[in-house]
Amino acid sequence: MSDDGGRRARPTSKSLGASFWRLFASSTGSNLSDGILQAALPLLAASLTRDPFLVSLVASLAFLPWLLFAIPAGALVDRIDRRRAMQLANLSRAVILVLLAVAVGAGLSSIGVLYAAAFLLGVAETVYDNAARAMLPRVVRRDQLERGNALLSTAESVCNLFLGAPLGALLFALSAMLPLGVAMALYVLAALLIVTVRGSFAPERKAEHERTTFTADIREGLVWLMRHPILRQLLWVTTIGGLGNSIANGVAVLFALEVLGIEEAGFGLLLATVGVGAVIGSIASPLLTRLLGRTAAMGVAATVGGLTLVAMGIWPTLVMTLIAWPLGAAAISAFNVQIMSVRQVLIPDALFGRVQGAYRTVLWGSIPIGTAAGGAIASFSDIPTSLVVGGLLGAVSGVGVWLVLAVYRERIAAAFLEEHA
């Protein structure tokens, strides 16, 4: 294992190396904690109020920081050591959970306290996630990025969908404080593990006399993204795809309950099959790229993700849903791994946090718009129509991705062969 001038600890063989697996272990612990809270926080809200709107606000407030602070968090990540940022973010989340657990135990918890905790946890997550994505290219070689992203994405899906949420619900059934305590301990463990990753992960900053303000840093990242022909075009076409998926996701539960006629427990099992598809897609992403080439693999994955929704809308049967929904989830997961790897090789290290934050702000900003549009389309027409409309937008997005990647095929291929100086 070489240290690359004291800055990086990258493997010299096909192995991803010890530093990656330490990063993987830390991320897995953090993701498991996230999964526990995905179930525990809504359950805690439901124990405080039965108002559906008030309960739903917990998830909304946890997501809101991605729209408000993703870019500032990225600017922060571009100013400090990314490993330290991940550590501090997880320790901050642990402190928030300690305070929430104390409030619950003392009988002082309220829906307002829970809202504040969910929002602050979301703010810390924007810092953690931006730093984690910026850190990976320092840990593995560029030709290993897709494999590394695939493993991290697989662990995230498994921890969130199959382990964390059921564990959170089980722990909550035993005691409202228990999932908070376990999640807190996992965040602390993840913070300790990330320190063991060898190398220096401070971004390359300008000389002292060229230092800029925080606001100027944010502006620099936004300008760079808007002037980069590949990422700018990919941003717009993938936002269309994100909008389409959100239109379908906004009515997914009603599609299952009212159109397919399954019970609530059956909906949970259906989501489990979708989760299996997502895991398979993440694992298979590197193989798909090797077999088809990057351009075709990403184009096929994005397009199939949309066409499966169209199929579910046109033929709204349980059999079609059991085939198409997991297949679509696999395709989208594979595409997410692939496009993250593309962003990691195209965005300069010193700008990664800001550009990644800006990219996600635009892309994820389409989510609430899409979910609202899905409900509106279903109200004016019917639920399957929402899936068809969302799927068509996803398919159009996939074709757009294919065209952009085809135009810049050689430039992207060259970027994967380069290494940061």
C-alpha positions as CSV (number, residue, x, y, z in Angstrom):
1,M,0.0,0.0,0.0
2,S,1.5,3.3,-1.1
3,D,0.8,6.6,0.5
4,D,1.3,8.7,-2.7
5,G,3.4,11.4,-1.3
6,G,1.7,11.3,2.1
7,R,-1.6,12.4,0.6
8,R,-3.4,9.2,-0.5
9,A,-3.4,5.5,0.4
10,R,-4.4,3.7,-2.8
11,P,-4.0,0.1,-3.6
12,T,-1.5,-0.9,-6.3
13,S,-3.2,-4.2,-7.2
14,K,-6.7,-5.1,-8.2
15,S,-7.6,-5.1,-4.5
16,L,-9.5,-2.1,-3.2
17,G,-7.1,-2.0,-0.3
18,A,-7.4,-1.7,3.5
19,S,-8.3,2.0,3.4
20,F,-11.4,1.3,1.3
21,W,-12.6,-1.4,3.6
22,R,-12.2,0.9,6.6
23,L,-14.2,3.5,4.7
24,F,-16.7,0.8,3.8
25,A,-17.0,-0.3,7.5
26,S,-17.5,3.3,8.7
27,S,-20.1,4.0,6.0
28,T,-22.0,0.8,6.7
29,G,-22.3,1.7,10.4
30,S,-23.5,5.1,9.5
31,N,-26.0,3.7,7.0
32,L,-27.3,1.2,9.5
33,S,-28.0,4.1,11.9
34,D,-29.8,6.0,9.1
35,G,-32.0,3.0,8.5
36,I,-32.9,2.6,12.1
37,L,-33.9,6.2,12.3
38,Q,-36.0,5.9,9.1
39,A,-38.4,3.7,11.1
40,A,-37.8,5.0,14.6
41,L,-38.4,8.8,14.0
42,P,-41.8,8.4,12.2
43,L,-42.9,5.9,14.9
44,L,-41.9,8.4,17.6
45,A,-43.9,11.0,15.8
46,A,-46.9,8.7,15.6
47,S,-46.6,8.2,19.4
48,L,-46.9,12.0,19.9
49,T,-49.6,12.7,17.4
50,R,-51.9,10.8,15.0
51,D,-52.3,13.7,12.6
52,P,-51.0,12.3,9.3
53,F,-49.8,15.7,8.1
54,L,-47.8,16.3,11.3
55,V,-46.3,12.9,11.1
56,S,-45.3,13.3,7.5
57,L,-43.5,16.5,8.3
58,V,-40.7,14.5,10.1
59,A,-39.6,13.0,6.8
60,S,-40.0,16.4,5.0
61,L,-37.9,18.2,7.5
62,A,-35.2,15.5,7.4
63,F,-35.0,16.0,3.6
64,L,-35.3,19.8,3.6
65,P,-31.6,20.4,4.4
66,W,-30.6,18.9,1.1
67,L,-32.5,21.7,-0.6
68,L,-31.2,24.4,1.7
69,F,-27.7,23.4,2.7
70,A,-26.3,21.0,0.2
71,I,-24.3,23.7,-1.5
72,P,-23.0,25.4,1.7
73,A,-22.2,22.0,3.0
74,G,-20.3,21.2,-0.1
75,A,-18.3,24.5,0.3
76,L,-17.5,23.5,3.8
77,V,-16.3,20.1,2.7
78,D,-14.0,21.8,0.1
79,R,-12.4,23.8,2.9
80,I,-11.6,21.1,5.5
81,D,-10.2,17.5,5.7
82,R,-13.0,15.3,4.3
83,R,-12.2,12.5,6.8
84,R,-12.6,15.0,9.7
85,A,-15.8,16.3,8.2
86,M,-17.3,12.8,8.2
87,Q,-16.2,12.3,11.8
88,L,-17.6,15.6,13.0
89,A,-20.9,15.0,11.2
90,N,-21.4,11.6,12.8
91,L,-20.4,12.9,16.2
92,S,-22.9,15.7,15.8
93,R,-25.6,13.3,14.9
94,A,-24.7,11.3,18.0
95,V,-25.1,14.3,20.2
96,I,-28.4,15.2,18.7
97,L,-29.7,11.7,19.4
98,V,-28.4,11.8,23.0
99,L,-30.4,15.0,23.6
100,L,-33.5,13.6,21.9
101,A,-33.2,10.4,24.0
102,V,-32.9,12.4,27.2
103,A,-36.0,14.4,26.2
104,V,-37.9,11.2,25.5
105,G,-36.8,9.6,28.7
106,A,-37.7,12.7,30.8
107,G,-41.1,13.0,29.2
108,L,-40.2,16.3,27.6
109,S,-40.4,15.2,24.0
110,S,-42.9,16.9,21.7
111,I,-43.5,17.0,18.0
112,G,-41.6,20.3,17.8
113,V,-38.6,18.8,19.5
114,L,-38.7,15.9,17.1
115,Y,-38.9,18.3,14.1
116,A,-35.8,20.1,15.3
117,A,-33.9,16.8,15.7
118,A,-34.9,15.5,12.3
119,F,-33.9,18.8,10.7
120,L,-30.5,19.0,12.4
121,L,-29.8,15.3,11.6
122,G,-30.5,16.2,8.0
123,V,-28.1,19.1,8.1
124,A,-25.3,16.8,9.4
125,E,-26.1,14.3,6.7
126,T,-25.5,16.9,3.9
127,V,-22.0,17.4,5.3
128,Y,-21.3,13.6,5.8
129,D,-22.6,12.5,2.4
130,N,-20.7,15.3,0.5
131,A,-17.5,14.4,2.3
132,A,-17.9,10.7,1.8
133,R,-18.4,11.1,-2.0
134,A,-15.4,13.4,-2.2
135,M,-13.2,11.0,-0.2
136,L,-13.6,7.9,-2.3
137,P,-11.5,9.1,-5.3
138,R,-8.6,9.6,-2.8
139,V,-8.9,6.0,-1.5
140,V,-9.2,4.0,-4.8
141,R,-7.9,4.4,-8.3
142,R,-10.2,5.8,-11.0
143,D,-10.6,2.4,-12.6
144,Q,-11.9,1.1,-9.3
145,L,-14.4,3.9,-8.7
146,E,-17.4,2.1,-10.0
147,R,-16.6,-1.1,-8.0
148,G,-16.1,1.0,-4.9
149,N,-19.3,3.0,-5.5
150,A,-21.2,-0.3,-6.2
151,L,-20.1,-1.8,-2.9
152,L,-21.0,1.4,-0.9
153,S,-24.4,1.7,-2.6
154,T,-25.1,-2.0,-1.9
155,A,-24.3,-1.6,1.7
156,E,-26.5,1.5,1.9
157,S,-29.5,-0.3,0.3
158,V,-29.1,-3.3,2.5
159,C,-28.7,-1.3,5.7
160,N,-31.6,1.1,4.9
161,L,-34.1,-1.3,3.4
162,F,-33.5,-4.7,5.0
163,L,-31.7,-4.2,8.2
164,G,-32.0,-0.7,9.6
165,A,-35.7,0.0,9.2
166,P,-36.9,-3.4,10.6
167,L,-34.4,-3.2,13.4
168,G,-35.5,0.3,14.2
169,A,-39.2,-0.8,14.4
170,L,-38.3,-3.8,16.6
171,L,-36.2,-1.7,19.0
172,F,-39.0,1.0,19.2
173,A,-41.5,-1.7,20.1
174,L,-39.3,-2.5,23.1
175,S,-38.6,1.1,24.1
176,A,-38.8,4.5,22.4
177,M,-35.3,5.3,23.7
178,L,-33.7,2.1,22.5
179,P,-33.4,2.8,18.7
180,L,-32.1,6.3,19.5
181,G,-29.4,4.8,21.7
182,V,-28.4,2.1,19.2
183,A,-28.3,4.7,16.4
184,M,-26.2,7.0,18.5
185,A,-23.7,4.2,19.3
186,L,-23.4,3.3,15.6
187,Y,-22.7,6.9,14.7
188,V,-19.9,7.1,17.3
189,L,-18.5,3.8,16.0
190,A,-18.5,5.1,12.4
191,A,-16.8,8.3,13.6
192,L,-14.0,6.2,15.2
193,L,-13.6,3.9,12.2
194,I,-13.2,6.7,9.7
195,V,-10.1,7.9,11.6
196,T,-8.4,4.6,10.8
197,V,-8.5,5.4,7.0
198,R,-4.9,6.2,6.1
199,G,-3.9,9.2,4.1
200,S,-4.5,13.0,4.0
201,F,-7.9,14.0,2.7
202,A,-7.7,17.8,2.8
203,P,-8.8,19.4,-0.5
204,E,-6.2,21.2,-2.6
205,R,-6.7,24.8,-1.6
206,K,-5.4,28.0,-3.2
207,A,-2.3,29.8,-1.9
208,E,-2.8,31.9,1.2
209,H,-2.8,35.2,-0.8
210,E,-5.5,33.8,-3.2
211,R,-7.9,32.6,-0.5
212,T,-11.5,33.5,-1.1
213,T,-14.6,34.0,1.0
214,F,-17.2,31.3,1.6
215,T,-19.7,33.0,-0.7
216,A,-17.1,33.3,-3.4
217,D,-16.4,29.6,-3.0
218,I,-20.0,28.7,-3.5
219,R,-20.3,31.0,-6.6
220,E,-17.1,29.3,-8.0
221,G,-18.7,25.9,-7.8
222,L,-21.9,26.9,-9.4
223,V,-20.2,28.7,-12.2
224,W,-17.9,25.7,-12.9
225,L,-20.9,23.3,-13.0
226,M,-22.9,25.6,-15.4
227,R,-19.8,26.0,-17.7
228,H,-19.0,22.3,-17.8
229,P,-20.6,20.9,-21.0
230,I,-20.9,17.3,-19.9
231,L,-22.1,17.7,-16.3
232,R,-24.4,20.6,-17.2
233,Q,-26.2,18.5,-19.8
234,L,-26.3,15.4,-17.7
235,L,-27.7,17.5,-14.9
236,W,-30.7,18.6,-17.0
237,V,-31.5,15.3,-18.5
238,T,-31.2,13.4,-15.2
239,T,-33.4,15.9,-13.5
240,I,-36.1,15.1,-16.1
241,G,-35.6,11.4,-15.1
242,G,-35.7,12.3,-11.4
243,L,-39.0,14.2,-12.0
244,G,-40.5,11.2,-13.7
245,N,-39.5,8.8,-11.0
246,S,-41.0,11.1,-8.4
247,I,-44.3,11.3,-10.3
248,A,-44.5,7.6,-10.0
249,N,-43.3,7.3,-6.4
250,G,-45.8,9.9,-5.3
251,V,-48.7,7.5,-6.0
252,A,-46.8,4.2,-5.5
253,V,-48.6,3.3,-2.3
254,L,-52.0,4.0,-3.8
255,F,-51.1,2.0,-6.9
256,A,-50.4,-1.0,-4.7
257,L,-53.4,-0.6,-2.4
258,E,-56.1,0.6,-4.8
259,V,-55.1,-0.6,-8.2
260,L,-53.4,-3.9,-7.4
261,G,-55.7,-4.5,-4.4
262,I,-53.0,-5.7,-2.0
263,E,-53.0,-5.2,1.8
264,E,-50.6,-3.1,3.8
265,A,-48.5,-6.1,4.7
266,G,-48.4,-7.1,1.1
267,F,-47.1,-3.6,0.2
268,G,-44.2,-4.1,2.6
269,L,-43.3,-7.4,0.9
270,L,-43.6,-5.7,-2.5
271,L,-41.2,-3.0,-1.3
272,A,-38.8,-5.7,-0.2
273,T,-38.7,-7.2,-3.7
274,V,-38.0,-3.7,-5.0
275,G,-35.1,-3.5,-2.5
276,V,-33.7,-6.8,-3.7
277,G,-33.8,-5.3,-7.3
278,A,-31.9,-2.2,-6.1
279,V,-29.2,-4.3,-4.4
280,I,-28.8,-6.5,-7.5
281,G,-28.5,-3.4,-9.7
282,S,-25.8,-1.9,-7.5
283,I,-23.8,-5.1,-7.5
284,A,-24.2,-5.7,-11.2
285,S,-23.3,-2.1,-12.3
286,P,-19.5,-2.7,-12.9
287,L,-20.3,-5.9,-14.8
288,L,-22.8,-4.1,-16.9
289,T,-20.3,-1.4,-17.8
290,R,-17.7,-4.0,-18.8
291,L,-20.1,-5.9,-21.0
292,L,-21.8,-3.0,-22.8
293,G,-19.3,-0.1,-22.4
294,R,-20.0,2.9,-20.2
295,T,-22.2,4.8,-22.8
296,A,-24.5,1.9,-23.6
297,A,-24.6,0.7,-20.0
298,M,-25.7,4.0,-18.6
299,G,-28.1,4.7,-21.5
300,V,-29.8,1.3,-21.2
301,A,-30.0,1.5,-17.4
302,A,-31.6,5.0,-17.4
303,T,-34.0,4.1,-20.3
304,V,-35.1,0.7,-18.8
305,G,-35.8,2.5,-15.5
306,G,-38.4,4.6,-17.2
307,L,-39.9,1.9,-19.5
308,T,-40.6,-0.4,-16.5
309,L,-42.9,2.3,-15.1
310,V,-44.7,2.6,-18.4
311,A,-45.2,-1.2,-18.4
312,M,-46.7,-1.0,-14.9
313,G,-49.1,1.8,-15.9
314,I,-50.3,0.1,-19.1
315,W,-50.6,-3.4,-17.6
316,P,-51.4,-2.7,-13.9
317,T,-51.3,-6.3,-12.7
318,L,-49.5,-7.8,-9.8
319,V,-47.5,-10.1,-12.0
320,M,-46.3,-7.2,-14.2
321,T,-45.5,-5.2,-11.1
322,L,-43.5,-8.0,-9.5
323,I,-41.4,-8.1,-12.7
324,A,-41.2,-4.5,-13.7
325,W,-40.7,-2.7,-10.4
326,P,-37.7,-4.7,-9.2
327,L,-36.2,-4.5,-12.7
328,G,-36.6,-0.8,-12.8
329,A,-35.1,-0.4,-9.3
330,A,-32.1,-2.5,-10.4
331,A,-31.7,-0.3,-13.5
332,I,-31.9,2.9,-11.5
333,S,-29.4,1.7,-8.9
334,A,-27.0,0.6,-11.6
335,F,-27.3,4.0,-13.2
336,N,-26.8,5.9,-9.9
337,V,-23.5,4.0,-9.3
338,Q,-22.3,4.7,-12.8
339,I,-23.1,8.4,-12.9
340,M,-21.6,9.0,-9.5
341,S,-18.4,7.5,-10.8
342,V,-18.6,9.8,-13.8
343,R,-19.0,12.9,-11.6
344,Q,-16.1,11.8,-9.4
345,V,-13.6,11.7,-12.3
346,L,-14.9,14.9,-14.0
347,I,-15.1,17.2,-11.0
348,P,-11.8,18.6,-9.7
349,D,-10.9,17.5,-6.1
350,A,-10.9,21.1,-4.8
351,L,-14.4,21.7,-6.2
352,F,-16.0,18.4,-5.6
353,G,-18.1,19.3,-2.5
354,R,-19.6,22.4,-4.0
355,V,-20.3,21.0,-7.4
356,Q,-21.8,17.8,-6.0
357,G,-23.9,19.9,-3.6
358,A,-25.2,22.0,-6.5
359,Y,-25.9,19.0,-8.6
360,R,-27.9,17.3,-5.9
361,T,-29.8,20.5,-5.0
362,V,-31.1,20.8,-8.6
363,L,-31.7,17.0,-9.0
364,W,-33.4,16.5,-5.6
365,G,-35.3,19.7,-6.0
366,S,-37.4,17.9,-8.6
367,I,-38.6,15.3,-6.0
368,P,-41.3,17.4,-4.2
369,I,-42.4,18.8,-7.6
370,G,-42.7,15.3,-9.0
371,T,-44.5,13.8,-6.1
372,A,-47.1,16.6,-6.1
373,A,-47.5,16.3,-9.9
374,G,-48.0,12.5,-9.5
375,G,-50.9,13.1,-7.2
376,A,-52.4,15.8,-9.4
377,I,-52.3,13.6,-12.5
378,A,-53.9,10.7,-10.6
379,S,-56.6,13.1,-9.4
380,F,-57.5,14.4,-12.8
381,S,-57.0,11.1,-14.6
382,D,-56.1,7.9,-12.7
383,I,-53.2,6.3,-10.9
384,P,-51.8,4.2,-13.7
385,T,-51.6,7.3,-15.9
386,S,-49.2,8.8,-13.4
387,L,-46.9,5.9,-13.8
388,V,-47.1,6.1,-17.6
389,V,-46.3,9.8,-17.6
390,G,-43.5,9.4,-15.1
391,G,-42.1,6.4,-17.0
392,L,-42.2,8.3,-20.3
393,L,-40.2,11.2,-18.8
394,G,-37.7,8.6,-17.4
395,A,-37.3,7.0,-20.8
396,V,-36.8,10.4,-22.5
397,S,-34.2,11.1,-19.9
398,G,-32.5,7.8,-20.6
399,V,-32.3,8.6,-24.3
400,G,-30.9,12.1,-23.4
401,V,-28.2,10.5,-21.2
402,W,-27.3,8.2,-24.0
403,L,-26.9,11.1,-26.5
404,V,-24.8,13.2,-24.1
405,L,-22.5,10.3,-23.3
406,A,-22.1,9.4,-26.9
407,V,-21.0,12.9,-27.8
408,Y,-18.4,13.0,-25.0
409,R,-17.5,9.3,-25.0
410,E,-13.8,9.8,-25.6
411,R,-13.5,12.7,-23.1
412,I,-15.1,10.6,-20.4
413,A,-13.0,7.6,-21.2
414,A,-9.9,9.7,-20.9
415,A,-10.9,11.0,-17.6
416,F,-11.2,7.5,-16.2
417,L,-7.6,6.8,-17.3
418,E,-6.2,9.9,-15.6
419,E,-5.2,10.2,-12.0
420,H,-5.1,13.4,-9.9
421,A,-1.6,14.9,-10.0
